[in-house]
Amino acid sequence: MNFENRIGSDFDNVSQRLVYNYIATQPELRPVPSDAASETAQRQFYDFVCGIYTALYHDPTLIGMTTDPDETEDRPNPDRVYKDEARKHLDARKLRRKNEDKIEGLFDSMQRMGELGTVGDGALVVEKEALGLTKRAYTSLVKQLTALGLQCAEDDGVLRVQTDAYPEMWDAWKLLATLGAAEADVYDARWRQEVGDKADLAKWQITTHMRYLGQIKNRIFKRALFDPAYDYALELMGGLSDDAEAFHQFVEMLLAQGFEQSSDWGSGTDVTNFETLAFTKTYAGPEGEPLRLRFITQFESRYHRQLLTKFIEDKVAVKTLLRQLDALPEPLQDLVYGFTGECRACGFCNQTNRKLPFNSIPAIYRGKPVEMCYYFNVLRTRELTREMLEEVKALYAWIDEHYEVAA
C-alpha cells in the first residue's frame, strides 16, 4: 500500500482516520513455506486485505461506516454540539467504536468463514447456518463482501464466494483462519488452566476473555500475518517516526548497551489499532528497588497524533532523578524539570483525602529549592525529535554511570 505517512494529520472524516490506522499498522507481507497455501495464494490474499483498506479509506460507506467529521478523544470537532462538554471525549470514543465495530465485525465474519468453510474450484464454500448469523446480519455480510469485489452466490443454504481478481487466494484465506483459531485455542487452554473453574469468575472476566480470543484470531487474519512469530513492531515504528534514521540509530545504541527489546500488539478496548515497541534495562535502585529505563513507542488510534514515545515510565526512576536533580548536568535538569514540573498544589494527587500530603519531592533545580511533582511519573512526548533523542541518550548515560545493572 503506497500511503504517505499521515501521523498527526487531519482526515476527511472520522472513518477515514480509523481506516488509515489499519493501513499505518499493516506489516509487510512475509509469506511462509506451506503445503496448505502457495506463495501466490498468500500474496493474493495479502493484496486483497490491503485492497479492503484502500477501498474503505476512499469510501467507508461500503460497509456502513459513517462520514461524520474527523475528531479524536483529545481533539474534539469544534462544530459538534456535545451532550456534555466536560465528557466530550466519551462521545468521540463512542463514535470511533461504532465505526470500528463495522470493520472488525467484517473481519470476524470473514475469519469464521475461513474456519468453517472449504476450498474448491476457485471458491470458498461455507454453510450459511454454520455462520450463526441472523438473517439481517447475513444479508449485510453478503452485501459488504459484494461491495468489496467478491462474487457471492447462495444455493441450498450454502454460500459460495469467489473473485476473478484473486482467484488463488482461498487456500491462504483458509490457512490464516486456521492459524488464528489454533493460536486462540492455545491461549484459551492456558487461561483455563490458570483460572480453574470459570464459574467462580466475574461475568466481565469471562466476557473479556471471549473477546480477547476473537481478537487473537482477528489480528492474524486482518494483518495477513502468515508468520505469527514475525515481530514487525520495530520496522513499523521506525517507519512512522518523525526521524526514521535517528530513531533506528538510537535503537541500535540501546541494543548495544544491553537493553532488551519486546513488543506487543495490544489488548483491551483499543486492541485493533494498538502496537507497542519497548526497550528495557533494569538497574539496582538506591533503596534496593529495581530502577527501570524503558524506551517505549506506542501507536494509539484514539489520539490525533497517534504515536506516543515514553523514555521514563517508572516511579522509582522518576523519584531518583528528582531527588538527585541538582546532581544532573543543567541541560538534563531542564529535561526532567520540563516533564515533571513543580508541585502546584492542584489537589489531584490527594483528591480522595485532603488530609494526605501532596505527592512532591524537595529538590534543587539550578540552585533554587523547589517542590517537584512526581505524581505523573512518566516522561513522554508525541513529537520525538533528533535533539530530544540526544537528551534522552545523555540521561540514560548518566543513570548508567551512577547505578549498577541489576543481576
C-alpha positions in Angstrom: 0.0 0.0 0.0 1.5 3.3 -1.1 0.2 5.7 1.5 2.0 8.7 2.8 2.8 9.0 6.5 -0.2 10.8 7.9 0.6 10.7 11.6 -0.9 13.7 13.3 -2.8 14.8 10.2 -6.5 15.7 9.7 -8.7 13.4 7.7 -11.8 13.9 5.6 -14.0 12.1 8.1 -13.7 10.1 11.3 -13.9 6.7 9.4 -11.1 7.6 7.0 -9.0 8.3 10.1 -9.9 4.9 11.5 -9.1 3.0 8.3 -5.8 4.8 8.0 -4.9 3.5 11.4 -5.2 0.0 10.0 -3.2 1.0 7.0 -0.4 2.5 9.1 0.0 -0.5 11.3 -0.2 -3.1 8.5 3.1 -5.1 8.3 4.8 -6.0 5.1 4.0 -9.4 3.5 6.1 -12.2 4.8 5.0 -15.5 3.0 5.9 -18.8 4.6 6.6 -22.2 3.1 3.3 -24.1 3.3 1.7 -27.2 1.8 -1.7 -25.6 2.6 -1.3 -22.4 0.6 1.2 -21.4 -2.1 3.2 -18.2 -2.1 0.9 -16.9 -4.9 -2.1 -17.6 -2.8 -0.6 -15.8 0.2 0.4 -12.8 -1.9 -3.1 -12.6 -3.4 -4.8 -12.7 0.0 -2.5 -10.1 1.3 -3.3 -7.8 -1.7 -7.0 -8.5 -1.1 -6.8 -7.4 2.5 -4.8 -4.3 1.6 -7.3 -3.6 -1.1 -10.1 -3.7 1.5 -8.3 -0.9 3.5 -7.7 1.1 0.4 -11.3 0.9 -0.7 -12.7 1.8 2.7 -10.2 4.7 3.0 -11.8 6.2 -0.1 -15.4 5.1 0.6 -16.1 3.9 4.2 -19.8 3.7 3.4 -19.1 0.5 1.5 -19.6 -1.4 4.8 -21.9 1.1 6.5 -19.2 3.2 8.3 -20.2 6.9 8.8 -18.7 10.0 7.3 -19.0 12.2 10.4 -16.4 15.0 10.6 -13.0 14.0 11.8 -12.4 14.0 15.6 -10.4 12.2 18.3 -10.7 12.0 22.1 -8.0 14.7 22.6 -9.2 16.9 19.7 -13.0 17.2 19.5 -14.9 18.5 16.5 -15.3 22.3 17.0 -18.6 22.3 15.1 -20.2 19.4 17.0 -22.6 20.0 19.9 -21.7 17.5 22.5 -24.2 16.3 25.2 -21.7 17.0 27.9 -18.8 19.4 27.2 -16.8 18.0 30.2 -17.1 14.5 28.8 -17.0 15.0 25.1 -14.1 12.7 24.7 -16.5 9.9 25.6 -18.7 10.9 22.6 -15.7 10.8 20.4 -14.8 7.4 21.7 -18.3 6.1 21.1 -18.3 7.3 17.5 -15.0 5.7 16.8 -16.0 2.4 18.3 -19.3 2.5 16.4 -17.4 2.6 13.1 -14.7 0.3 14.4 -17.3 -2.4 15.1 -18.2 -2.3 11.4 -14.8 -3.2 10.1 -14.0 -5.5 13.0 -17.3 -7.3 12.5 -16.5 -7.8 8.8 -13.2 -9.4 9.6 -14.7 -11.5 12.4 -17.2 -12.9 9.9 -14.5 -13.5 7.3 -12.4 -15.3 9.8 -15.3 -17.5 10.7 -16.0 -18.2 7.0 -12.4 -19.4 6.8 -12.6 -21.6 9.8 -15.9 -23.3 8.8 -15.6 -23.3 5.0 -14.0 -25.5 2.5 -12.0 -24.5 -0.6 -12.7 -25.9 -4.0 -12.9 -25.0 -7.7 -11.6 -21.5 -7.1 -14.0 -20.6 -4.3 -14.7 -20.6 -0.6 -17.8 -22.5 0.3 -19.5 -22.3 3.7 -22.9 -23.4 5.1 -25.0 -20.4 5.8 -26.4 -21.9 9.0 -23.0 -22.6 10.4 -22.1 -18.9 10.4 -24.7 -18.4 13.2 -25.8 -15.0 11.8 -29.2 -13.6 11.9 -31.0 -13.1 8.6 -30.3 -9.4 8.7 -26.6 -9.8 9.6 -26.1 -12.4 6.9 -27.7 -10.2 4.3 -25.5 -7.4 5.4 -22.3 -9.5 5.2 -23.1 -10.7 1.7 -23.8 -7.1 0.7 -20.4 -5.9 2.1 -18.5 -8.7 0.5 -20.1 -7.9 -2.8 -19.2 -4.2 -2.4 -15.6 -5.2 -1.8 -15.4 -7.0 -5.1 -16.3 -10.6 -4.3 -18.9 -12.6 -6.1 -21.4 -14.2 -3.7 -23.9 -16.9 -4.7 -26.2 -18.9 -2.5 -27.6 -22.4 -3.3 -29.4 -24.7 -0.9 -28.2 -22.9 2.2 -24.6 -22.8 1.0 -22.7 -19.6 0.4 -20.1 -19.7 -2.4 -17.6 -16.8 -2.6 -15.1 -16.2 -5.4 -13.3 -13.5 -7.3 -11.7 -13.0 -10.7 -9.2 -10.6 -9.2 -7.6 -13.0 -6.7 -8.6 -16.5 -8.0 -6.0 -18.4 -5.9 -6.3 -16.6 -2.5 -8.8 -19.1 -1.0 -6.2 -21.6 0.4 -4.5 -18.6 2.1 -7.8 -17.4 3.5 -8.3 -20.9 5.0 -4.7 -21.1 6.2 -4.9 -17.8 8.1 -8.2 -18.6 9.7 -6.8 -22.0 10.8 -3.6 -20.3 12.3 -5.7 -17.8 14.2 -8.0 -20.4 15.6 -5.1 -22.6 16.7 -3.4 -19.7 18.5 -6.6 -18.8 20.2 -7.1 -22.4 21.3 -3.6 -22.4 22.9 -4.3 -19.2 24.7 -7.7 -20.5 25.9 -6.3 -23.7 27.2 -3.6 -21.8 29.2 -6.1 -19.4 30.5 -8.4 -22.2 31.7 -5.5 -24.0 33.4 -4.6 -20.7 35.2 -8.1 -19.7 36.4 -9.6 -23.2 37.1 -13.3 -23.2 37.4 -14.5 -20.3 35.3 -17.9 -20.3 37.1 -16.1 -18.6 40.0 -15.0 -15.7 37.9 -16.9 -12.5 37.5 -19.0 -12.1 34.3 -16.8 -9.3 33.0 -13.8 -11.6 33.2 -15.5 -14.2 31.1 -16.7 -11.7 28.6 -13.2 -10.1 28.4 -11.6 -13.5 27.8 -14.0 -14.4 25.0 -13.5 -11.0 23.3 -9.7 -11.5 23.6 -10.0 -14.9 21.8 -11.7 -13.2 19.0 -9.0 -10.5 18.8 -6.3 -13.1 18.6 -7.9 -14.7 15.5 -8.8 -11.3 14.0 -5.3 -10.0 14.5 -3.7 -12.7 12.4 -6.4 -12.7 9.7 -6.7 -8.9 9.1 -2.9 -8.5 9.1 -2.5 -11.4 6.7 0.2 -12.5 9.1 1.2 -15.9 7.8 4.2 -16.0 10.1 2.7 -15.2 13.6 6.2 -15.1 15.0 7.1 -12.2 12.7 7.9 -9.3 15.0 7.2 -6.2 12.8 7.0 -3.6 15.6 10.5 -2.2 15.1 10.1 -1.9 11.4 6.7 -0.3 11.8 7.5 2.2 14.5 10.7 3.3 12.7 8.8 4.0 9.6 6.2 6.1 11.3 8.6 8.1 13.5 9.4 11.7 12.9 13.0 11.0 12.0 13.4 7.3 11.0 17.2 7.5 10.7 17.6 9.0 14.2 15.1 6.5 15.6 17.0 3.5 14.3 20.3 4.8 15.3 19.0 5.3 18.9 17.5 1.8 18.9 20.8 0.3 17.8 22.6 2.1 20.6 20.1 0.8 23.1 20.6 -2.8 22.0 24.3 -2.4 22.1 24.1 -1.2 25.7 22.1 -4.2 26.8 18.5 -3.0 26.6 16.1 -5.9 25.9 13.6 -5.5 23.1 10.0 -6.6 23.4 6.8 -5.8 21.5 3.1 -6.3 22.0 0.2 -5.9 19.6 -2.0 -4.8 22.5 -5.1 -5.9 24.4 -8.3 -4.4 25.7 -10.7 -1.9 24.2 -8.4 -0.4 21.7 -6.5 -3.5 20.6 -7.5 -3.2 17.0 -5.0 -0.3 16.3 -2.6 -0.6 19.2 1.1 -1.6 18.9 3.9 -1.3 21.4 7.6 -1.5 21.0 9.8 -1.4 24.1 13.4 -1.5 25.1 14.1 -2.1 28.8 17.2 -2.1 31.1 17.0 -2.6 34.8 19.3 -1.3 37.5 19.6 -1.7 41.2 17.9 1.3 42.6 19.2 3.5 45.5 16.9 1.8 48.1 17.1 -1.8 46.8 14.1 -1.3 44.5 14.6 -2.0 40.7 15.1 1.1 38.6 13.9 0.6 35.1 14.7 2.5 32.0 12.1 1.9 29.3 12.1 3.4 25.9 8.6 2.8 24.5 6.9 3.7 21.3 3.1 3.1 21.1 0.6 3.5 18.3 -2.7 4.7 19.8 -5.7 5.1 17.5 -7.8 7.3 19.7 -5.4 10.3 19.6 -4.9 12.9 16.9 -1.2 12.3 16.9 -1.2 8.6 17.0 2.4 7.9 18.1 3.4 8.3 21.8 7.0 7.9 23.0 7.9 7.3 26.6 11.5 7.3 27.8 11.0 7.1 31.6 8.0 5.0 32.8 8.9 4.0 36.3 8.1 5.5 39.7 11.5 4.6 41.2 13.4 6.2 38.2 11.4 9.4 38.4 11.8 9.7 42.2 15.5 9.0 41.9 16.0 11.7 39.3 14.1 14.3 41.3 15.9 13.5 44.5 19.2 14.0 42.6 18.1 16.8 40.4 21.0 19.1 41.4 23.5 16.3 40.6 22.4 16.2 37.0 24.1 18.5 34.4 21.9 21.5 33.9 20.6 20.5 30.4 19.4 17.3 32.0 17.9 19.2 34.9 15.9 21.2 32.3 14.8 18.0 30.6 13.5 16.4 33.8 12.0 19.6 35.1 10.2 20.2 31.8 8.4 16.9 32.0 7.6 16.8 35.7 7.5 20.4 36.9 6.9 21.8 40.4 4.1 20.9 42.6 1.3 23.4 42.1 -0.9 22.1 45.0 -3.6 21.3 42.4 -5.0 18.6 44.7 -5.2 15.9 42.0 -2.9 13.5 43.9 -4.8 13.7 47.2 -8.3 14.3 46.0 -9.7 11.3 47.8 -8.3 12.5 51.1 -7.3 16.2 51.5 -5.5 15.3 54.8 -2.9 13.5 52.9 0.3 15.4 51.9 0.9 16.3 48.3 3.0 13.8 46.3 6.0 16.1 46.0 9.8 15.8 46.5 12.1 18.5 47.8 14.8 19.2 45.2 17.3 21.8 44.0 16.8 23.0 40.4 19.5 25.2 39.0 20.4 26.2 42.6 16.8 27.0 43.6 14.9 25.0 46.2 11.7 23.5 44.6 9.0 21.0 45.4 8.8 18.7 42.5 5.7 16.8 41.5 6.1 13.1 40.9 2.5 12.1 40.6 2.6 11.8 36.8 5.7 9.6 36.8 6.1 9.3 33.0 8.5 11.3 30.8 6.8 11.2 27.4 6.3 13.1 24.2 4.2 12.8 21.0 6.8 14.6 18.9 10.2 12.9 19.2 12.9 15.0 17.6 16.6 14.1 17.0 17.5 16.7 19.6 15.3 15.1 22.2 16.8 11.7 21.4 20.2 13.2 22.2 19.0 14.4 25.5 17.5 11.1 26.4 20.8 9.4 25.4 22.6 11.7 27.8 20.1 11.0 30.6 20.4 7.2 30.1 24.2 7.6 30.1 24.1 9.4 33.4 22.0 6.7 35.1 24.2 4.0 33.6 27.3 5.7 35.1 25.7 6.1 38.6 23.9 2.8 39.1 24.7 -0.9 38.7 22.8 -3.1 36.3 20.5 -5.5 38.2 21.8 -9.0 38.5 
